[in-house]
Amino acid sequence: NESGRVILKQARHPLLLLAKDEVVANDIDLDETIRVLVISGPNTGGKTVTLKIVGLFALMVRAGLHLPCAPESEMALFTDLYADIGDAQDLSRDLSSFSAHMTQMIRLLSERAAPSETDALAPPRSLVLLDEPVTSTDPQEGAALAEALLCRLAELNMKVVVTTHYGALKELAQTTAGFVNASVEFDVEQLAPTYRLFMGIPGGSSALEIAV
Protein backbone atom coordinates (compact mmCIF):
# COMPACT_ATOMS: atom_id res chain seq x y z
CA ASN A 1 0.00 0.00 0.00
CA GLU A 2 0.99 3.65 -0.35
CA SER A 3 -0.69 4.73 2.89
CA GLY A 4 2.13 3.88 5.29
CA ARG A 5 0.45 0.79 6.74
CA VAL A 6 2.62 -2.07 7.96
CA ILE A 7 0.19 -4.85 8.88
CA LEU A 8 2.16 -8.08 9.02
CA LYS A 9 0.36 -11.23 10.09
CA GLN A 10 2.38 -14.27 11.18
CA ALA A 11 5.58 -12.69 9.90
CA ARG A 12 8.84 -14.66 10.08
CA HIS A 13 12.42 -13.57 9.44
CA PRO A 14 13.36 -14.95 5.98
CA LEU A 15 16.92 -15.89 6.96
CA LEU A 16 15.75 -17.76 10.06
CA LEU A 17 13.38 -19.74 7.85
CA LEU A 18 16.38 -20.97 5.86
CA ALA A 19 18.37 -21.87 8.97
CA LYS A 20 15.82 -23.36 11.37
CA ASP A 21 13.09 -26.00 11.26
CA GLU A 22 10.72 -23.97 13.44
CA VAL A 23 10.47 -20.17 13.55
CA VAL A 24 8.12 -18.25 15.84
CA ALA A 25 5.72 -16.12 13.78
CA ASN A 26 4.50 -12.74 15.05
CA ASP A 27 1.98 -10.04 14.14
CA ILE A 28 3.32 -6.51 13.66
CA ASP A 29 0.54 -3.92 13.34
CA LEU A 30 1.44 -0.32 12.46
CA ASP A 31 -1.49 1.48 10.85
CA GLU A 32 -1.55 4.99 9.37
CA THR A 33 -1.76 6.61 12.80
CA ILE A 34 1.49 5.08 14.09
CA ARG A 35 4.81 6.80 13.38
CA VAL A 36 7.11 5.19 15.97
CA LEU A 37 7.18 1.61 17.28
CA VAL A 38 9.27 1.17 20.45
CA ILE A 39 10.26 -2.46 21.07
CA SER A 40 11.57 -3.38 24.52
CA GLY A 41 12.30 -6.58 26.39
CA PRO A 42 15.25 -8.79 27.38
CA ASN A 43 18.52 -9.33 25.59
CA THR A 44 18.37 -12.30 23.19
CA GLY A 45 14.58 -11.93 23.17
CA GLY A 46 14.14 -11.06 19.51
CA LYS A 47 13.88 -7.26 19.50
CA THR A 48 16.43 -6.79 16.72
CA VAL A 49 14.98 -9.72 14.76
CA THR A 50 11.60 -7.96 14.76
CA LEU A 51 13.18 -4.69 13.68
CA LYS A 52 15.01 -6.44 10.83
CA ILE A 53 11.83 -8.20 9.68
CA VAL A 54 10.21 -4.83 8.98
CA GLY A 55 13.31 -3.59 7.14
CA LEU A 56 13.79 -6.75 5.07
CA PHE A 57 10.10 -6.88 4.17
CA ALA A 58 10.24 -3.23 3.01
CA LEU A 59 13.10 -4.10 0.66
CA MET A 60 11.63 -7.43 -0.46
CA VAL A 61 8.27 -5.95 -1.44
CA ARG A 62 10.02 -3.32 -3.59
CA ALA A 63 11.90 -6.13 -5.33
CA GLY A 64 8.69 -8.07 -5.98
CA LEU A 65 9.63 -10.94 -3.66
CA HIS A 66 7.15 -13.03 -1.73
CA LEU A 67 7.07 -12.23 1.99
CA PRO A 68 7.00 -15.02 4.59
CA CYS A 69 3.76 -13.94 6.27
CA ALA A 70 0.02 -14.59 6.08
CA PRO A 71 -1.90 -13.56 2.91
CA GLU A 72 -3.95 -10.82 4.63
CA SER A 73 -0.79 -8.85 5.45
CA GLU A 74 0.02 -5.41 4.07
CA MET A 75 3.39 -3.72 3.53
CA ALA A 76 3.86 -0.03 2.83
CA LEU A 77 6.01 1.09 -0.09
CA PHE A 78 8.89 3.18 1.26
CA THR A 79 11.13 5.17 -1.07
CA ASP A 80 13.94 5.41 1.50
CA LEU A 81 15.21 3.10 4.23
CA TYR A 82 17.70 4.14 6.91
CA ALA A 83 19.22 1.71 9.41
CA ASP A 84 21.57 2.14 12.36
CA ILE A 85 22.19 -1.38 13.67
CA GLY A 86 25.23 -2.68 15.52
CA ASP A 87 28.38 -0.97 16.71
CA ALA A 88 29.98 1.40 14.20
CA GLN A 89 33.02 2.17 16.36
CA ASP A 90 36.00 3.06 14.18
CA LEU A 91 39.37 3.90 15.73
CA SER A 92 40.80 5.00 12.40
CA ARG A 93 38.18 7.77 12.25
CA ASP A 94 38.31 8.59 15.98
CA LEU A 95 34.74 7.36 16.44
CA SER A 96 33.65 5.83 19.72
CA SER A 97 30.50 3.72 19.92
CA PHE A 98 28.53 6.79 21.00
CA SER A 99 29.99 9.26 18.51
CA ALA A 100 29.63 6.79 15.63
CA HIS A 101 25.90 6.45 16.27
CA MET A 102 25.49 10.21 16.68
CA THR A 103 27.31 10.81 13.39
CA GLN A 104 24.81 8.53 11.67
CA MET A 105 21.86 10.33 13.24
CA ILE A 106 23.20 13.78 12.36
CA ARG A 107 23.65 12.67 8.76
CA LEU A 108 20.09 11.35 8.64
CA LEU A 109 18.59 14.53 10.09
CA SER A 110 20.67 16.76 7.82
CA GLU A 111 19.23 15.01 4.75
CA ARG A 112 15.67 15.79 5.76
CA ALA A 113 14.19 19.25 5.30
CA ALA A 114 11.61 20.60 7.72
CA PRO A 115 8.19 19.24 6.70
CA SER A 116 5.50 21.51 5.33
CA GLU A 117 1.88 21.22 6.48
CA THR A 118 1.17 19.16 3.36
CA ASP A 119 4.07 16.80 4.09
CA ALA A 120 2.87 16.26 7.64
CA LEU A 121 -0.47 14.98 6.35
CA ALA A 122 1.04 12.76 3.66
CA PRO A 123 1.81 9.07 4.21
CA PRO A 124 5.38 8.39 5.40
CA ARG A 125 7.80 7.57 2.59
CA SER A 126 10.87 6.85 4.72
CA LEU A 127 11.45 3.93 7.08
CA VAL A 128 14.03 4.30 9.88
CA LEU A 129 15.39 1.34 11.88
CA LEU A 130 17.27 2.16 15.09
CA ASP A 131 18.74 -0.61 17.24
CA GLU A 132 19.18 0.76 20.78
CA PRO A 133 19.97 4.36 19.78
CA VAL A 134 22.13 6.71 21.88
CA THR A 135 23.75 4.14 24.17
CA SER A 136 27.33 3.91 25.48
CA THR A 137 26.93 7.16 27.40
CA ASP A 138 25.29 8.45 30.58
CA PRO A 139 21.88 6.65 30.68
CA GLN A 140 19.86 9.75 31.60
CA GLU A 141 21.51 11.93 28.96
CA GLY A 142 21.31 9.12 26.41
CA ALA A 143 17.59 8.59 27.06
CA ALA A 144 16.93 12.33 26.72
CA LEU A 145 18.80 12.46 23.40
CA ALA A 146 17.01 9.36 22.13
CA GLU A 147 13.64 10.83 23.09
CA ALA A 148 14.39 14.07 21.24
CA LEU A 149 15.58 12.09 18.22
CA LEU A 150 12.41 9.97 18.01
CA CYS A 151 10.16 13.01 18.38
CA ARG A 152 12.06 14.77 15.60
CA LEU A 153 11.85 11.78 13.27
CA ALA A 154 8.11 11.54 13.89
CA GLU A 155 7.81 15.27 13.20
CA LEU A 156 9.64 14.69 9.90
CA ASN A 157 6.90 12.19 8.97
CA MET A 158 9.06 9.08 9.05
CA LYS A 159 8.02 5.59 10.05
CA VAL A 160 10.38 4.46 12.81
CA VAL A 161 11.03 1.10 14.46
CA VAL A 162 13.35 1.31 17.46
CA THR A 163 14.60 -1.15 20.08
CA THR A 164 15.53 0.06 23.54
CA HIS A 165 16.10 -0.67 27.22
CA TYR A 166 15.42 2.96 28.19
CA GLY A 167 12.41 3.36 30.46
CA ALA A 168 11.95 6.95 29.27
CA LEU A 169 11.31 5.76 25.70
CA LYS A 170 8.78 3.19 26.90
CA GLU A 171 6.97 5.97 28.79
CA LEU A 172 7.14 8.21 25.71
CA ALA A 173 5.51 5.52 23.59
CA GLN A 174 2.81 4.96 26.19
CA THR A 175 1.83 8.63 26.47
CA THR A 176 2.46 10.18 23.03
CA ALA A 177 0.11 10.14 20.06
CA GLY A 178 1.61 8.38 17.06
CA PHE A 179 3.88 6.22 19.26
CA VAL A 180 3.23 2.64 20.37
CA ASN A 181 5.00 0.13 22.59
CA ALA A 182 5.70 -3.50 21.85
CA SER A 183 7.59 -6.11 23.84
CA VAL A 184 9.20 -9.49 23.38
CA GLU A 185 8.34 -12.10 25.98
CA PHE A 186 10.76 -13.70 28.43
CA ASP A 187 9.94 -16.85 30.41
CA VAL A 188 11.30 -16.02 33.88
CA GLU A 189 10.78 -19.57 35.17
CA GLN A 190 12.70 -21.15 32.30
CA LEU A 191 15.07 -18.16 31.97
CA ALA A 192 14.58 -18.27 28.23
CA PRO A 193 13.03 -16.01 25.60
CA THR A 194 9.87 -17.17 23.83
CA TYR A 195 10.40 -14.82 20.84
CA ARG A 196 6.74 -13.85 20.98
CA LEU A 197 5.89 -10.19 20.30
CA PHE A 198 3.14 -8.35 22.14
CA MET A 199 1.86 -5.10 20.67
CA GLY A 200 0.78 -2.25 22.95
CA ILE A 201 2.75 -3.06 26.11
CA PRO A 202 6.37 -2.33 27.15
CA GLY A 203 8.69 -5.09 28.33
CA GLY A 204 11.30 -5.45 31.04
CA SER A 205 14.96 -6.13 30.36
CA SER A 206 15.17 -9.03 32.89
CA ALA A 207 18.88 -8.27 33.26
CA LEU A 208 19.13 -9.51 36.85
CA GLU A 209 17.26 -12.75 36.12
CA ILE A 210 19.47 -13.47 33.10
CA ALA A 211 22.66 -12.63 35.00
CA VAL A 212 21.80 -14.94 37.89
Salt bridges, closest charged atoms under 4 A:
ASP29 OD1 - LYS9 NZ 3.17
GLU32 OE2 - ARG5 NH1 2.70
GLU74 OE1 - ARG5 NH2 2.64
ASP84 OD2 - HIS101 ND1 2.87
ASP90 OD2 - ARG93 NH1 3.92
GLU132 OE2 - HIS165 NE2 3.55
GLU155 OE2 - ARG152 NH1 2.09
GLU185 OE1 - ARG196 NH2 2.72
